């Protein structure tokens, strides 16, 4: 797996799945003992007309996209996750069949840049 494939798969697995799952849960909360916060939001969401539900879906998609983008900024070292003066460096490897691929290679295009071009 290379960096481009990683970003595309991450967006599909985390970003798009999170939005779809949350919209489904807002439409009809799952389970027998439903979380009260989710039930409250579900009542609100279901009371909206269709255009407003679409706007909520757009906002959720934007929030999920920004969350993934910020995680990629962390992997790239552009967004700090520690407050000390001397900061460490994250190295993200994909390992398969004994082969290691550095996905956030500082000498290659930043993962966060790939998120802007991957659809």
Residue frames as a rotation matrix with the C-alpha (Angstrom) as fourth column:
UNK 1
0.587 0.810 0.000 0.00
0.810 -0.587 0.000 0.00
0.000 0.000 -1.000 0.00
UNK 2
-0.535 -0.725 0.434 1.29
0.706 -0.665 -0.243 3.44
0.465 0.177 0.868 -0.83
UNK 3
-0.881 0.120 -0.458 0.39
0.252 -0.701 -0.667 6.81
-0.401 -0.703 0.588 0.70
UNK 4
-0.730 0.631 -0.264 -2.28
-0.655 -0.532 0.536 7.63
0.197 0.564 0.801 -1.90
UNK 5
-0.277 0.616 -0.737 -4.04
0.036 0.773 0.633 4.30
0.960 0.149 -0.237 -1.38
UNK 6
-0.662 -0.023 -0.749 -3.81
0.731 0.200 -0.652 4.69
0.165 -0.980 -0.116 2.40
UNK 7
-0.909 0.314 -0.273 -5.47
-0.196 -0.902 -0.386 8.12
-0.367 -0.297 0.881 2.31
UNK 8
-0.493 0.757 -0.429 -8.21
-0.674 -0.020 0.739 6.94
0.551 0.653 0.520 -0.05
UNK 9
-0.264 0.370 -0.891 -8.91
0.338 0.900 0.274 3.84
0.903 -0.229 -0.363 2.07
UNK 10
-0.832 -0.063 -0.551 -8.83
0.550 -0.227 -0.804 5.82
-0.074 -0.972 0.224 5.32
UNK 11
-0.816 0.558 -0.153 -11.35
-0.566 -0.824 0.014 8.29
-0.119 0.098 0.988 3.95
UNK 12
-0.255 0.740 -0.622 -13.62
-0.474 0.465 0.748 5.47
0.843 0.485 0.232 2.81
UNK 13
-0.290 0.081 -0.953 -13.30
0.541 0.836 -0.093 3.37
0.789 -0.543 -0.287 5.97
UNK 14
-0.625 -0.046 -0.779 -13.46
0.760 -0.260 -0.595 6.15
-0.175 -0.964 0.198 8.54
UNK 15
-0.912 0.204 -0.355 -14.86
-0.205 -0.978 -0.035 9.35
-0.354 0.041 0.934 7.06
UNK 16
-0.562 0.725 -0.397 -17.61
-0.638 -0.075 0.766 8.13
0.526 0.684 0.505 4.76
UNK 17
-0.375 0.403 -0.835 -18.59
0.437 0.871 0.224 5.19
0.818 -0.281 -0.502 6.98
UNK 18
-0.812 0.044 -0.581 -18.90
0.546 -0.295 -0.784 7.44
-0.206 -0.954 0.216 10.04
UNK 19
-0.798 0.534 -0.277 -21.25
-0.569 -0.821 0.055 9.83
-0.198 0.202 0.959 8.24
UNK 20
-0.390 0.661 -0.642 -23.37
-0.430 0.486 0.761 7.04
0.814 0.572 0.095 6.79
UNK 21
-0.501 0.142 -0.854 -23.57
0.627 0.739 -0.245 5.24
0.596 -0.658 -0.459 10.14
UNK 22
-0.881 0.152 -0.449 -24.50
0.280 -0.598 -0.751 8.37
-0.382 -0.787 0.484 12.05
UNK 23
-0.672 0.676 -0.301 -27.17
-0.734 -0.555 0.392 9.39
0.098 0.485 0.869 9.56
UNK 24
-0.323 0.533 -0.782 -28.64
-0.031 0.820 0.571 5.89
0.946 0.209 -0.248 9.75
UNK 25
-0.609 0.032 -0.793 -28.60
0.759 0.317 -0.570 6.05
0.233 -0.948 -0.217 13.56
UNK 26
-0.915 0.314 -0.252 -30.23
-0.198 -0.897 -0.396 9.49
-0.350 -0.312 0.883 13.53
UNK 27
-0.494 0.755 -0.431 -32.98
-0.650 0.008 0.760 8.14
0.577 0.655 0.487 11.30
UNK 28
0.713 0.665 -0.222 -33.60
-0.346 0.609 0.714 5.18
0.610 -0.432 0.664 13.57
UNK 29
-0.007 -0.767 0.642 -31.44
-0.993 -0.070 -0.094 4.71
0.117 -0.638 -0.761 16.68
UNK 30
-0.044 -0.071 -0.997 -30.20
-0.322 0.945 -0.053 1.11
0.946 0.319 -0.064 16.93
UNK 31
-0.832 -0.434 -0.346 -30.52
0.079 0.524 -0.848 -1.29
0.549 -0.733 -0.402 19.83
UNK 32
0.066 0.864 -0.500 -32.96
0.747 0.290 0.599 -1.99
0.662 -0.412 -0.626 22.61
UNK 33
0.486 -0.003 -0.874 -31.47
0.740 -0.531 0.413 0.33
-0.465 -0.848 -0.255 25.21
UNK 34
0.371 -0.275 0.887 -30.94
0.733 -0.499 -0.461 3.38
0.570 0.822 0.016 23.12
UNK 35
-0.605 -0.686 -0.404 -28.63
0.796 -0.536 -0.282 6.14
-0.023 -0.492 0.870 24.19
UNK 36
0.262 0.824 -0.503 -30.78
0.777 -0.489 -0.397 9.06
-0.573 -0.287 -0.768 25.38
UNK 37
-0.216 -0.420 -0.882 -28.62
-0.178 -0.871 0.458 11.64
-0.960 0.256 0.113 23.58
UNK 38
-0.983 -0.167 0.072 -29.02
0.023 0.276 0.961 9.78
-0.181 0.946 -0.268 20.30
UNK 39
-0.308 0.945 0.113 -32.79
0.948 0.315 -0.042 9.41
-0.076 0.094 -0.993 20.80
UNK 40
0.238 0.356 -0.904 -33.09
0.396 -0.885 -0.244 13.15
-0.887 -0.300 -0.351 21.48
UNK 41
-0.533 -0.520 -0.668 -31.10
-0.404 -0.537 0.740 13.99
-0.744 0.664 0.076 18.35
UNK 42
-0.897 0.247 0.368 -33.09
0.434 0.656 0.618 11.45
-0.089 0.714 -0.695 16.35
UNK 43
0.090 0.975 -0.202 -36.37
0.879 -0.173 -0.444 13.13
-0.468 -0.138 -0.873 17.29
UNK 44
0.151 -0.119 -0.981 -34.94
-0.121 -0.988 0.101 16.49
-0.981 0.104 -0.164 16.25
UNK 45
-0.800 -0.566 -0.200 -33.46
-0.281 0.057 0.958 15.14
-0.531 0.822 -0.204 13.00
UNK 46
-0.721 0.563 0.404 -36.63
0.687 0.659 0.307 13.30
-0.094 0.499 -0.862 11.98
UNK 47
0.250 0.823 -0.510 -38.70
0.658 -0.531 -0.534 16.45
-0.711 -0.202 -0.674 12.58
UNK 48
-0.396 -0.469 -0.790 -36.63
-0.268 -0.763 0.588 18.32
-0.878 0.445 0.176 9.98
UNK 49
0.790 0.579 -0.200 -37.85
-0.340 0.142 -0.930 18.55
-0.510 0.803 0.309 6.42
UNK 50
0.762 -0.445 0.471 -35.85
0.599 0.759 -0.253 16.76
-0.245 0.475 0.845 3.74
UNK 51
0.575 -0.599 0.557 -33.80
0.188 -0.566 -0.803 19.81
0.796 0.566 -0.213 2.59
UNK 52
0.501 -0.385 0.775 -32.74
-0.817 -0.506 0.277 20.50
0.286 -0.772 -0.568 6.18
UNK 53
0.794 -0.240 0.558 -31.84
-0.078 0.871 0.485 16.83
-0.603 -0.429 0.673 6.73
UNK 54
0.726 -0.540 0.426 -29.64
0.622 0.253 -0.741 17.11
0.292 0.803 0.520 3.63
UNK 55
0.485 -0.547 0.682 -27.92
-0.382 -0.834 -0.397 20.17
0.786 -0.068 -0.614 5.13
UNK 56
0.651 -0.240 0.720 -27.25
-0.680 0.239 0.693 18.22
-0.339 -0.941 -0.008 8.33
UNK 57
0.819 -0.342 0.462 -25.77
0.433 0.895 -0.105 15.41
-0.377 0.286 0.881 6.22
UNK 58
0.608 -0.606 0.512 -23.52
0.305 -0.417 -0.856 17.93
0.733 0.677 -0.068 4.45
UNK 59
0.491 -0.406 0.771 -22.36
-0.760 -0.632 0.151 19.38
0.426 -0.660 -0.618 7.77
UNK 60
0.752 -0.202 0.627 -21.60
-0.297 0.745 0.597 15.91
-0.588 -0.635 0.501 9.14
UNK 61
0.782 -0.468 0.411 -19.63
0.620 0.525 -0.583 15.07
0.057 0.710 0.701 5.99
UNK 62
0.510 -0.596 0.620 -17.63
-0.142 -0.769 -0.624 18.29
0.848 0.231 -0.477 6.33
UNK 63
0.566 -0.269 0.779 -16.89
-0.823 -0.145 0.549 17.57
-0.035 -0.952 -0.304 10.01
UNK 64
0.809 -0.256 0.530 -15.76
0.134 0.957 0.258 14.01
-0.573 -0.138 0.808 9.24
UNK 65
0.703 -0.557 0.443 -13.57
0.531 -0.004 -0.847 15.21
0.474 0.831 0.293 6.38
UNK 66
0.458 -0.523 0.719 -11.96
-0.534 -0.808 -0.248 17.84
0.711 -0.270 -0.650 8.61
UNK 67
0.717 -0.181 0.673 -11.36
-0.573 0.396 0.718 15.27
-0.396 -0.900 0.180 11.37
UNK 68
0.769 -0.453 0.451 -9.55
0.570 0.805 -0.163 12.95
-0.289 0.383 0.878 8.95
UNK 69
0.592 -0.549 0.590 -7.60
0.246 -0.575 -0.781 15.90
0.768 0.607 -0.205 7.53
UNK 70
0.557 -0.361 0.747 -6.50
-0.766 -0.571 0.295 16.93
0.320 -0.737 -0.595 11.04
UNK 71
0.777 -0.301 0.552 -5.37
-0.083 0.821 0.565 13.37
-0.624 -0.485 0.613 11.83
UNK 72
0.675 -0.540 0.503 -3.33
0.718 0.322 -0.617 13.41
0.171 0.778 0.605 8.62
UNK 73
0.578 -0.462 0.673 -1.82
-0.292 -0.887 -0.357 16.76
0.762 0.010 -0.647 9.68
UNK 74
0.682 -0.318 0.659 -0.73
-0.647 0.158 0.746 15.05
-0.342 -0.935 -0.098 12.91
UNK 75
0.736 -0.399 0.547 0.82
0.456 0.889 0.036 12.16
-0.501 0.223 0.836 10.95
UNK 76
0.607 -0.481 0.633 2.62
0.541 -0.333 -0.772 14.71
0.582 0.811 0.058 8.75
UNK 77
-0.224 -0.695 -0.683 3.97
0.974 -0.188 -0.127 16.55
-0.040 -0.693 0.719 11.80
UNK 78
-0.601 0.046 0.798 2.15
0.292 -0.917 0.273 19.79
0.744 0.397 0.538 10.96
UNK 79
0.340 0.747 0.571 -0.26
-0.500 -0.370 0.783 19.60
0.796 -0.552 0.248 13.93
UNK 80
-0.668 -0.733 0.128 1.32
-0.455 0.266 -0.850 18.97
0.588 -0.626 -0.512 17.33
UNK 81
0.460 0.782 -0.420 -0.09
-0.049 0.495 0.867 16.45
0.886 -0.379 0.266 19.76
UNK 82
0.281 -0.416 -0.865 2.41
0.949 0.255 0.186 17.19
0.143 -0.873 0.466 22.49
UNK 83
0.951 0.225 0.214 3.16
0.193 -0.968 0.163 20.42
0.243 -0.114 -0.963 24.27
UNK 84
0.490 -0.833 -0.257 6.84
0.457 -0.006 0.889 19.96
-0.742 -0.554 0.378 25.12
UNK 85
0.382 -0.429 -0.818 9.49
-0.633 -0.767 0.107 22.01
-0.674 0.477 -0.565 23.34
UNK 86
-0.703 -0.660 -0.263 11.23
-0.670 0.492 0.557 18.98
-0.238 0.568 -0.788 21.92
UNK 87
0.361 0.932 0.021 8.67
-0.811 0.325 -0.486 17.11
-0.460 0.158 0.874 19.85
UNK 88
-0.343 -0.396 0.852 8.88
0.006 0.906 0.424 13.55
-0.939 0.151 -0.309 18.62
UNK 89
-0.522 0.154 -0.839 8.18
-0.849 -0.186 0.494 12.37
-0.079 0.970 0.228 15.10
UNK 90
0.290 0.682 0.671 5.41
-0.419 0.721 -0.552 9.99
-0.861 -0.121 0.495 14.17
UNK 91
-0.729 -0.445 -0.521 6.25
-0.672 0.322 0.666 7.30
-0.129 0.836 -0.534 11.66
UNK 92
0.284 0.913 0.293 3.33
-0.659 0.408 -0.632 5.52
-0.697 -0.014 0.717 10.04
UNK 93
-0.768 -0.598 -0.230 4.28
-0.600 0.544 0.587 2.20
-0.226 0.589 -0.776 8.46
UNK 94
0.590 0.794 -0.149 2.20
-0.798 0.545 -0.257 -0.24
-0.122 0.271 0.955 6.45
UNK 95
-0.548 -0.782 0.297 3.59
-0.747 0.617 0.246 -3.75
-0.376 -0.087 -0.923 6.89
UNK 96
0.693 0.720 0.009 2.63
-0.630 0.612 -0.478 -6.67
-0.350 0.326 0.878 4.66
UNK 97
0.950 -0.306 -0.055 4.46
0.253 0.864 -0.436 -9.94
0.181 0.401 0.898 4.05
UNK 98
0.355 -0.862 -0.362 7.50
0.836 0.119 0.536 -8.58
-0.419 -0.493 0.762 5.88
UNK 99
-0.408 -0.460 0.788 7.72
0.783 -0.621 0.043 -5.47
0.470 0.635 0.614 3.71
UNK 100
0.018 0.332 -0.943 7.50
0.781 -0.593 -0.194 -2.10
-0.624 -0.733 -0.271 5.49
UNK 101
-0.203 -0.007 0.979 6.33
0.772 -0.616 0.156 1.02
0.602 0.788 0.131 3.68
UNK 102
-0.666 -0.051 -0.745 6.66
0.561 -0.692 -0.454 4.41
-0.492 -0.721 0.489 5.37
UNK 103
0.086 0.833 0.546 3.39
0.992 -0.124 0.032 6.15
0.094 0.539 -0.837 4.52
UNK 104
0.960 0.249 -0.128 4.23
0.267 -0.951 0.154 9.56
-0.083 -0.182 -0.980 5.97
UNK 105
0.108 -0.974 0.198 7.67
0.992 0.118 0.041 9.90
-0.064 0.192 0.979 4.42
UNK 106
0.375 0.034 -0.926 8.89
0.333 -0.938 0.100 13.46
-0.865 -0.346 -0.363 5.11
UNK 107
-0.654 -0.681 -0.330 10.60
-0.118 -0.339 0.933 13.47
-0.747 0.649 0.141 1.68
UNK 108
-0.746 0.490 0.451 7.36
0.647 0.372 0.665 12.65
0.158 0.788 -0.595 -0.17
UNK 109
-0.462 0.672 0.579 4.06
-0.198 -0.714 0.671 14.47
0.865 0.195 0.463 -0.61
UNK 110
-0.874 0.146 0.463 2.30
-0.477 -0.073 -0.876 15.07
-0.094 -0.987 0.134 2.70
UNK 111
-0.766 0.642 0.014 -0.63
0.642 0.766 -0.023 12.81
-0.025 -0.009 -1.000 3.54
UNK 112
-0.139 0.735 -0.664 -2.75
0.405 -0.569 -0.715 15.87
-0.903 -0.369 -0.219 4.26
UNK 113
-0.494 -0.074 -0.866 -2.06
-0.657 -0.620 0.428 17.12
-0.569 0.781 0.258 0.72
UNK 114
-0.979 0.116 -0.168 -3.25
-0.023 0.755 0.655 13.81
0.203 0.645 -0.736 -0.69
UNK 115
-0.509 0.838 -0.199 -6.52
0.682 0.251 -0.687 14.17
-0.526 -0.485 -0.698 1.21
UNK 116
-0.187 0.406 -0.894 -7.27
-0.292 -0.892 -0.345 17.29
-0.938 0.196 0.286 -0.81
UNK 117
-0.454 -0.075 -0.888 -6.94
-0.886 -0.073 0.459 15.47
-0.099 0.995 -0.033 -4.14
UNK 118
-0.983 0.143 -0.118 -8.32
0.131 0.986 0.106 12.01
0.132 0.089 -0.987 -3.29
UNK 119
-0.428 0.898 0.107 -12.06
-0.877 -0.440 0.191 11.69
0.218 -0.012 0.976 -3.80
